[in-house]
Amino acid sequence: MFVRFKESCSVAAATVLSIALVWSGSVMAQTYHSGQHIEPAYEGWEQNPDGTYNFLFGYHNENWEEELNIPVGENNFFSPGEADRAQPTRFLPRRNRFTFKVQVPADWGDKELAWTIRSPNGETRVAYATLAKDYIVDSVVIASETGSLGAGTSTPESRANTPPVVTILGDNVRNVRAGEPLLIRTQVEDDGLPKPRGDATASAFGAAASSAATAELRRFQRPPARITVGKTNGLFLSWNVYRGEGSAEFSPPQSKPWEDTRASANSPWGAYWTPPPIPEDGIYETTVTFDQPGTYILWGRADDGGLYHDQYITVNVNP
């Protein structure tokens, strides 16, 4: 892009504008609707009461719109051992944290578990999981990483929070015809923590602005700088396709479990999102309609802002 400047325009001003144009172009060039790859992510580990361990994985889909389908096999596998560790084959857009767990034995030691994904565009990425001490995960780490808390912060409320509990009402395996709606009834129980307070980033700035008297007092009262995403706390249930080739339409529209930071995107990470009403009896009713036959696994996540709980339904869709 060429810009003709008047002779009176300073060289400094021209330089600043040129830098701005280059920077803007590079940012735009790094944002894609489709055609990009998946980055698998190792989030950390937790220990179970029986001494075994869970490796927690997520991923980053570089696309803003395209949901990639990558079946388990040569393009989506774990090693060593079983290739299928219940990982997703449908990848929602952008960053998805703490998506699933892989249990390993108590005597795992210092071995690595690798998750390899080869995307349709040919890019191959690998995430390596180990029991390194700096990867240990607890409730506060999860709340911090997902944006409910600022990084490195903790509150009595966050430490007292317990995950929601999701119960599927009915069979975990269903049968339906393509084009016919399937009703899913889900009970969600939660402790009401963390209490909804609006967008976490806005709250942080608001707290700093309202701390009053002197600049010195404001400096000490200002929350730590946020280096993670900001998230609105509040309970929601979201159903999505976890495995399956076709498309599915959910009603009512589901809040996004992925970090869509755009305004009015129906995402807890985006501006203007508010938690949907909680049914008085705690039972959510959702209908899903599939566009083509096949076997699907649906993933239901209840998220209170800080912590989450997942359940799954297998649906055999007939012609």
N, C-alpha and C positions, 0 to 999 in steps of 0.2 A: 504494500500500500504506500503510495507516494503522497506527500503533503507539501504544498507550496506555501511558504511563509512570506509575509510582508517583510521588507527590509528592516523594519523597526523591531521585529520580533527578536528577542535575545537568543543567543546560542544555547543558553541554559534552558530556556523554556522549550526550545525545539528538542533538546536532548531528553528532557523529562517526558515529553509527549511521545517520543520515539520508544523510550523504555516502556511506557505504559501500553503502547500498542503491541509491542513484542510480548510483554507479560500477559496481556489479555488474550492474544492469539494462542500462546502456549497453554494457558489454562483451558481455553475452549477446545484445543486439540486433544486434551487429555480426558475429555468427557464424551462418552459414547452411549448411544441408545442400544446398539447391538454389535455383534461381530467380535467381541473381546473374550478373554479367557477367565477361568476360575483360579483363584489363589486359595488352596486349602490352608487352614490356620489351626495350629495347636494352641489351645487356650490355657492349658495347665492340667494339674492332677489333684485328685482328692482321694483320701483313704476311706474305705468302708469299715464298718464295725468288725467284720470277719477277717480283716487284715489285707484283703484284696484292694486293688486300686482302680479308679476310673480315670481314663484319659479323656479330657474334654476337647472337642473339636468344633470348629466353625469354618467359615469360608468368606471370601470376598469375591463376588461376581462383579467384574469390571463394568458390566453393562447397567444402565439405568432402567431399561425397559425389558430386554430379552431375558426370559427364563430358559436356561439351558437344560436339556435332558441328556444325561450321560449315564447309561446303564452300567451296573456293576459288571466288570470284566476287564479287558485289557486297557480300557481308558479310565477306569474308576475302581481302584483296588487298594487293599492293605497288604503289607508284607513286613515281617515274615508271617507265615501261618495263613489263616483263612483270608481270602480276598474280600469276602462280604462280612462286614462288621456292623451292619444295619445303618450304614451311611446313606445320606440322601442321594437320589438320582435326579431329582428336580431341584434346580438351584435358583432360588429367588434372587432378585436384583440386589446389588450392592452388599454392604457388610452385614453378615448374619453371625452373631456371636453365640457361643455355647449351644450349638445346635443339637449335638448328640454326644453320647458317652460310649466309650469302649472299655469293658472291664478286662483287667489283666491280673494274673495270679499274685499272691503275696510275695513270692520269691522272684519277682520280675527282675530285680537287681538293676544293673546299669545298661540293659539292652535298650535298643531303639525300636519304635513301631512307626512305620512310614505309611502315610496316606498319599497316593499318587493320583493325580487327575490330569488327563490329556483332553484338552478342550477341542471342540470341532474345528477351530482355526489352526490346530496343530501345536499350540503352546502346551508344554508339559510343566507342571509344578508339583513339588513334593513338600509335605509338612512332616517333621520328625518329632515324635513324642518321646520324652524321657522323664525319669523321676528326679530331675534336677531340683534342688531345694528351692531355688528362686521361682519355680513354676507352681508352687503349691497354691491352691485356690480355696477360699472360704466364702461365706455369704457376703462379707464386706467387699472382698475383691470383685465378686460378680456385680454387686450394686455399683461399685465404682467404675468398672470397665464398661458397663452398659449405659452409664450416664445418669443413674439415679443419684449418685453422689459425685462430688468432685474427686479427682484422683488423689489418693493418699489421705482422704478425710474419712471421718466416722462420726456417727451420732448415736446416742442411746436408742433412738427410734430404729435406726438401721440395724443395730446389733440385736434388738428385740424382735425384729421382723422374722416371720416364718413364711415359707413358700405357700402359695395357694395349693389346694388339693382338688384335682380334677377327677371326676368319676363319670364314665360313659354309662348312660342309662340304655340298656339293651345290649345286643350282641356286638362283639368286637369284629365280627365278620358279617358283611351284609351283601345282598344281591339286589340288583336293580337293572332296569333296561336303559339304554342310552336315550337321552332326551326326557326321561321321567325324573321328577324331583325326589330326592331321598331326604327324609327328616332325621336330623341328628339332635338328640336331647342330651345335654351335658350339665351335670351339677358341679358348681364351683364353690368351694368354701374358702374363706380367707379371714385373716385376723384384722383387716382394716388398716394395716401398716404397709408401707409408709403412707401417711395421710396425704391426699392430693393437695398440692400447693401450686400448681401451674408449672410452667416451663422452668427447669432447674437453672438454666443459664440466666433467664430474666430475673429469677428470684435472687441470684447471686449479685447481679448488678443493682437490683432494687435495694438489697440489704446494705450494700456499700454506699448507695446514694443517700439512704435515710439515716445512716450513722452520722451523727451531727457535728458537733461543735467545732472542732479544730481539725486541720489537715493531719496532725499527728494522731488524733483519736481515730480518724477515718482509716489511716494507714494500718493501725493495729486491728481494727474491727473488720476490715475488708476480707472476704473469704479468699482462699488460695486461688490462683489463676487456674482456669479450667483448661486442661490439656486433653480431655476426652470429650466425647459427644455430650450434648445436653439432652435430657429426657424428661418428659412430663410424668410424674408419678400418678398412678391410678390403675385400678383393676380393669383388665379386659381379657376376653377370650378370642382367639383367632384360629380359624381352621384354614389349612392350606394343603395343597398336594405335595406329598413328600416323595412318592414314587408313582410313576405312571406317565404314559406317552401323550395322552390326550389332554384336552382342556376341561376345566371344571368351573362352573359359575356358582358362587355362594350368595345366599340371601339370608339376612341383610348383608350388605357389603362388610367385609371383615377389616378390622384395624390391622395395619401392616406390622408383622413381627420383625421387619428389617428396617435399617436406619435410613429411612427416606426423610431427609432434612428439609425438603421443600415445603413451603407454606401450603396449608390446606390439602395435604397429601394423605390424610387419614392415617397418620403415623405419630406415635408418641414422641418421635424425635423431630417432628416438624412443628412449625409455628401454628397456633390456633387450634391444635388438637385438644379435645377434652375427653375424659373417660366416658364411655357409653353408660347409659343407665344400667344398674344392677337389678336383675329381676328380684322381686320380693322373696320368692322361694329359692333363689339361687340357681334356678334351672334355665339354661340358655337353649333356645330352639333355633337351629340353623338348617336350611335346606341347601342341598347341593345337586347340581344337574351336570351330567357328563355328556360330552359331545360325541364320544365314540367308544366302542367296546374295548375291554381290556381289564387288567387287574391293577387297582390303584391302592396306595396306602395314603390315608389322610392323616395329617399331623395337627393335633389340637394343642395349643399352648395357652395356658392361663398365666398372665403376667401382672404383678401388682406394682410394677415400676422398678422394684429392686430385685425381686426373685421370681421364679417361674416354676411351673410343673407341666409336663408333657404327657399326652396320651395319644394312642393311634387306633385307627379303624382301617381294616382291609375291606375294600369294596370290589366285588366282581360285577363288572358292567357287561351285560349281555346285549346282543343286537336287538 
